[in-house]
Amino acid sequence: MIHLQVEMQDLTEIESALGMMRDRSKYVLRAAVNDTAGQTVKLLVDGVGKRYYMSKSNVRKSMSISKATVRTLTAIVASEGHANELYDFKVNPRTYVRGGGAPGGYKGNVRRDRKAGRLALKPGAAGDQYRAFVVRYKSGHMTVGQRVPGKRMRSDRRKEAVKTLLSPSVPTMLGHEQGVYREVEPQIQELLQKSIQEQIRRFLG
């Protein structure tokens, strides 16, 4: 969650710039903060798209903006969502093979700056019986799954259960600690100051 808000110094500077229209200062700030919030979403979406094999449309769907008001000059950019399925990222091959998967196994990758890894319970083991494979459910939904050693399927006790392989959620990819936000934060502050100046010119024009 990202809070975009302005300091009292910004308000004082805007009042000075507006002169006789100083009573419109909070309206200027509201417009600037909301404009910056929209640009922030675009920055974050582009940032995730550059770092991860995740479609920008899926990132954007997870995000929302609570706009600033004249009374509360704070906009909130938030992202919600659970862990994504690995199949939403880069998996090779992506085709469903009836009966257990591609002969050479599958590789997957979440981040663009890293090499694809072999999808197996023990990545370095040759002939791992617990290699991942593409699953196609009756609904038509496709994902990457893997057998769970010792756990049986409810529908067929002769077979081991299958779990879906997951990857980071969008909020994690955006996160303050290691996520995209740290990279774009300086740009967000620059955008806010630029937007304030643009809104002042608009109100004076």
Disulfide bonds with the S-S distance in Angstrom:
none
